[in-house]
């Protein structure tokens, strides 16, 4: 008898809220409309001062599955809020949930089935349709926005997930379902990272991970997103770069990645080659942090990094190289 026949899987949804009254009801209604209802909903409310708690109380009384709300008197931030909610989950699988999206009815069923079909996967994630504040389609998806195209998907399926995630985050928490028994490997979450980028890169060092190419949720873009999905124009990228605090930017990049390298070093079964790759990226970030305040003096080390392939291997390529050259002194 298979495990699925002997012990049916259960699903926990970890939802984090913070002053979410504008869109929360639509998200909650989409959870209640799932063809496969969750077995529990664990909510972390991060010191909301609007009607979020009232909306959650009304929802709790109306649905057939248990809802547990943990209210924080002092704001913790996204990473610690999701960590706390995830640690309270008891299901076989954990689906992470933002407060402002809308799930398609078959989302949970589809993710659960894919993990049952692929017991080797630590997690699975799906694409997201980008919509505006009124849920009107914007004509693109999250994967199109971040460049997770057919070529990268093929690389991922061929075992290249770690190398792709070493360049940049590709897994969006709003489309993620994780095996709960893998959660211990990524705790504690770093407050310097978004939770989805932290856990996906760490898990990719030891576990296969899968994806589903369909969009199973609407990812709302409303100007106050913690992380947006719309592509950045060249002009806005340059304007953002020129307004950066160069020293603070570099120091944060190096420090938060150092945290991940340290945690990966304590995981069992991480191949030495991948630990060396993580160390190499940390060294790359360190070299960038030591670039001269004098822009012309940055040209040679940045060009050397491009020739060695560092910018392609550990970041988004030439765009990051240009950023390193034009950033303020």
C-alpha positions in Angstrom: 0.0 0.0 0.0 1.4 3.4 -0.9 1.9 6.2 1.5 -0.8 8.2 -0.1 -3.3 5.4 0.4 -2.2 4.7 4.0 -1.8 8.3 5.2 -3.6 11.0 3.2 -1.6 14.2 2.9 -2.8 17.4 4.7 -2.3 21.0 3.7 -1.6 24.0 5.9 -1.8 27.5 4.5 0.5 30.1 6.1 -0.9 33.6 5.6 0.7 36.8 6.8 -1.2 40.0 7.1 -0.4 43.6 7.9 -3.0 46.3 7.5 -4.5 44.2 4.7 -8.1 45.3 4.8 -8.1 46.6 1.2 -7.7 43.3 -0.5 -7.8 40.6 2.2 -11.4 39.5 1.8 -10.8 38.6 -1.9 -7.8 36.5 -0.9 -9.7 34.7 1.9 -12.7 34.1 -0.4 -10.4 32.5 -3.0 -9.0 30.2 -0.3 -12.5 29.2 0.7 -13.4 28.5 -2.9 -10.6 26.0 -3.5 -11.7 22.6 -4.9 -9.3 21.1 -2.3 -9.8 23.0 0.9 -6.9 23.5 3.2 -6.9 21.5 6.5 -5.9 24.5 8.4 -5.1 28.2 8.0 -2.4 29.7 10.2 -2.4 33.5 10.2 0.3 35.8 11.5 -1.0 39.4 11.8 1.9 41.9 12.1 0.4 44.5 14.3 -2.4 45.7 12.0 -4.1 48.9 13.0 -7.0 48.7 10.4 -9.9 46.2 10.1 -7.7 43.2 9.3 -8.5 41.4 12.5 -12.2 41.9 12.1 -12.1 40.5 8.6 -10.2 37.4 9.9 -12.7 36.9 12.7 -15.6 37.0 10.2 -13.8 34.5 7.9 -13.0 32.1 10.8 -16.6 31.9 11.7 -17.7 31.1 8.2 -15.4 28.4 7.0 -15.3 24.6 7.7 -11.6 24.4 8.4 -9.8 25.7 11.5 -8.2 29.2 11.4 -5.6 30.2 14.0 -4.6 33.8 14.2 -1.5 34.9 16.0 -1.4 38.7 16.6 1.9 40.5 17.1 1.9 43.6 19.3 5.2 44.7 17.8 5.8 44.5 14.0 8.2 41.6 13.1 8.6 42.1 9.4 7.8 39.7 6.5 10.5 37.1 7.1 9.9 36.5 10.8 6.1 36.7 10.4 6.2 33.9 7.8 8.6 31.9 9.9 6.3 32.1 12.9 3.3 31.1 10.8 5.1 28.2 9.1 6.4 26.8 12.4 2.8 26.6 13.6 1.7 24.5 10.6 1.0 20.8 11.1 0.2 19.7 7.5 2.2 17.5 5.2 2.5 20.5 2.9 2.7 24.2 3.6 1.3 26.7 1.1 2.6 30.3 1.6 0.0 33.0 1.1 0.1 36.8 0.7 -2.8 38.9 1.8 -3.5 40.7 -1.5 -3.6 38.1 -4.2 -6.4 35.8 -5.5 -6.0 32.1 -5.9 -7.5 30.1 -8.8 -9.9 27.4 -7.5 -7.6 24.5 -8.4 -4.4 25.8 -7.0 -4.1 23.7 -3.8 -5.2 20.5 -5.5 -2.7 21.0 -8.4 0.2 21.7 -6.0 -0.7 18.8 -3.7 -0.9 16.4 -6.7 2.4 17.5 -8.1 4.2 16.9 -4.8 2.6 13.5 -4.4 3.7 12.6 -7.9 7.3 13.8 -7.2 8.3 12.7 -3.7 11.9 13.8 -4.5 10.8 17.5 -4.7 11.3 19.6 -1.6 8.9 22.2 -2.9 7.0 23.2 -6.0 6.1 26.6 -7.3 3.9 28.0 -10.1 3.7 31.1 -12.3 1.5 34.0 -11.4 -0.7 36.3 -13.6 0.2 39.9 -13.0 -3.0 42.0 -12.4 -3.5 45.6 -11.3 -5.2 46.8 -8.1 -8.6 46.0 -9.6 -7.6 42.5 -10.8 -7.4 43.6 -14.4 -4.8 41.5 -16.3 -1.6 43.5 -17.2 -0.7 41.2 -20.1 2.2 39.3 -18.6 3.1 36.9 -15.9 5.6 36.9 -13.0 8.0 34.5 -14.9 8.0 36.7 -18.0 8.8 39.7 -15.8 11.8 38.0 -14.1 13.0 36.1 -17.2 12.2 32.6 -16.1 11.8 31.6 -19.7 11.8 28.2 -21.6 15.6 28.0 -21.7 15.9 28.5 -17.9 13.1 26.1 -17.2 14.9 23.5 -19.2 18.1 24.2 -17.3 16.1 23.8 -14.0 14.6 20.5 -15.1 18.1 19.3 -16.1 19.4 19.9 -12.5 20.4 23.5 -12.8 18.1 25.0 -10.1 21.0 25.8 -7.8 23.0 27.6 -10.4 20.0 29.6 -11.5 19.1 30.6 -8.0 22.7 31.6 -7.3 22.2 34.3 -10.0 18.9 35.7 -8.7 15.7 34.7 -6.9 13.1 32.9 -9.1 10.7 31.3 -6.6 7.8 33.6 -5.5 6.3 32.7 -2.2 2.8 33.5 -3.4 3.1 30.4 -5.7 5.0 28.1 -3.4 4.1 24.9 -1.6 6.8 23.3 0.7 7.0 19.9 2.3 6.8 20.6 6.0 9.5 18.1 6.9 12.0 20.3 4.9 11.2 23.4 6.9 13.7 22.6 9.6 16.5 22.8 7.1 15.9 26.5 6.4 15.2 27.7 10.0 15.7 30.3 11.2 14.8 32.6 8.3 17.1 35.6 7.9 15.5 39.0 8.3 17.8 40.3 5.6 16.1 38.1 3.0 12.6 37.6 1.6 11.5 34.2 2.9 11.0 32.6 -0.5 14.5 33.5 -1.8 16.1 32.3 1.4 14.4 28.9 1.6 14.6 28.2 -2.2 18.3 28.8 -2.5 19.1 26.9 0.7 17.0 23.9 -0.3 18.5 23.9 -3.8 21.9 23.0 -2.3 20.5 19.6 -1.2 17.1 18.9 -2.7 15.5 18.8 -6.2 12.6 21.3 -6.6 9.8 21.4 -9.2 7.7 24.0 -10.9 4.4 24.2 -12.7 4.3 26.4 -15.8 0.6 27.5 -15.4 -0.5 30.6 -13.5 -2.5 29.4 -10.6 -3.0 32.8 -8.9 -3.5 36.5 -9.7 -0.5 38.5 -8.3 -1.9 41.9 -7.5 0.3 45.0 -8.3 -0.9 47.9 -6.3 2.1 50.1 -5.5 2.6 48.9 -1.9 3.8 45.3 -2.6 6.6 44.0 -0.5 8.0 42.6 -3.8 6.5 43.6 -7.1 6.3 41.7 -10.3 6.5 44.3 -13.0 9.6 44.6 -15.1 11.9 47.6 -14.4 12.6 49.9 -17.3 16.2 50.8 -18.2 15.5 54.4 -17.3 14.1 53.6 -13.9 16.9 51.1 -13.2 19.5 53.8 -13.9 17.6 56.4 -11.8 17.4 53.9 -8.9 21.1 53.1 -9.2 22.1 56.8 -9.2 20.1 57.4 -6.0 21.5 54.5 -4.0 23.6 54.7 -0.9 26.6 52.7 -2.4 28.3 51.7 0.8 25.0 50.6 2.6 23.9 48.7 -0.5 27.2 46.7 -0.8 27.5 46.1 2.9 23.9 44.7 3.1 24.4 42.5 0.1 27.6 40.9 1.5 26.2 40.6 5.0 23.0 38.9 4.2 24.7 36.4 1.8 27.2 35.6 4.5 24.3 34.5 6.7 23.1 32.1 4.0 26.6 30.7 3.5 26.9 30.0 7.2 23.5 28.2 7.4 24.3 26.1 4.3 27.5 25.0 6.0 25.5 23.3 8.7 23.2 21.5 6.4 23.8 17.7 5.9 24.5 16.4 2.4 25.5 19.7 0.7 28.0 18.8 -2.0 31.4 20.5 -1.5 31.2 22.0 -5.0 28.0 23.9 -4.0 29.5 25.2 -0.8 32.4 26.4 -2.8 30.1 28.1 -5.2 28.3 29.9 -2.4 31.7 31.0 -1.0 32.7 32.2 -4.5 29.6 34.4 -4.7 30.2 35.8 -1.3 33.8 36.7 -2.4 32.3 38.3 -5.5 30.0 40.4 -3.4 33.0 41.3 -1.2 35.0 42.4 -4.3 32.1 44.6 -5.3 31.9 46.2 -1.9 35.6 47.2 -2.2 35.2 49.0 -5.5 36.7 52.5 -5.5 34.5 55.5 -4.8 36.2 57.0 -7.9 34.1 55.8 -10.8 36.9 55.5 -13.5 38.9 53.3 -11.1 36.0 50.8 -11.1 36.3 50.1 -14.8 39.2 47.6 -14.7 37.9 45.4 -11.8 34.4 45.4 -13.2 35.7 44.5 -16.7 37.8 41.7 -15.1 34.7 40.3 -13.4 32.8 40.3 -16.7 35.6 38.5 -18.5 35.8 35.9 -15.7 32.1 35.3 -15.9 31.4 36.4 -12.3 28.6 38.8 -13.3 26.9 36.1 -15.4 27.4 33.3 -12.8 26.5 35.2 -9.6 24.1 38.0 -10.8 22.1 39.3 -13.6 25.0 39.9 -15.9 26.0 43.2 -17.6 23.2 45.2 -15.9 24.7 44.6 -12.5 28.2 45.5 -13.9 26.8 48.8 -15.3 25.3 49.4 -11.9 28.6 48.9 -10.2 30.2 51.5 -12.5 27.6 54.2 -12.3 26.6 54.1 -8.6 27.3 57.3 -6.7 30.7 57.7 -4.9 
